[in-house]
Amino acid sequence: MTDLRHFTSYAPRFGSYANPVRSRVEQSPYYWWWYALTLNEDYAQLCEQQQRQRASTSSDSDKPQSAMLRVYEDWGDVRYDGDRYRAFCDWWRNRVNTNEERGAYLFAEPLRGKWTRVLTDEEDMHDAWHDDAQVLIALPVHQTRHHAHKSLNRIVRKHIAEQKGRSVSDPRLSKARYHLNTAVQPRALKLAFDIWDLRNDCAVDVIPQRISKNLPRNVRIARAVGLKHKARNGEVADKADEHRNLSTQVARYLRTARGMIAAAGEGVFPTQQQT
């Protein structure tokens, strides 16, 4: 089950598999990684080619694989029709050949072979006694819970090194098959892709009618997503300055989104430089 696996970054919550809650899905950076890959035209062409060649006996499999083909073998066909959030949910929950959900297969930390447990089998106790990676503890049940906790905490501190600060959730330390190459804020990813969608006429939400159609397109997009012009200290900006500033911000977010889309095809997300 996916909810029993550990993810270094925030795994998606769907609310309902049949009708995923958009706001919940968008809180996960894994959703934006998937979405970036769906926008990669080269990857979409690869999906089409692989679909046509599935029954082929060509010797091309003996050739060195491109990074994108290796991504395809793990991620599969991400093309979809209809609701993108339902498509992502179906893709995430699809079982791969390990019988894991694809989301867990790609992004979850490897399953640990040993967990904290009560040993009831003599063979297990013998194995734990001779295993340097385990600590065998005798816990008298007649003592108070308070004293038991104190004793256990002291033993844990002695045998297990503590990880502090950001290192605990640093995605770069993940052992998953795929992990983010830096910590990201989902709202920043959403902003970049919302701007991309509006610019490419594929947005879930259209530009509100209250925003004048007489404004430059990038300015309309900036206002639709809530970008603001921040004047420098002492600067008195006119409308032209404001429009130029907003248009520049939109262009910067578009470059960021374009970079993430390209990087997703190589199995990397996000790009190193973020807006």
Beta strands, then each sheet from edge to edge (+ up, - down):
end
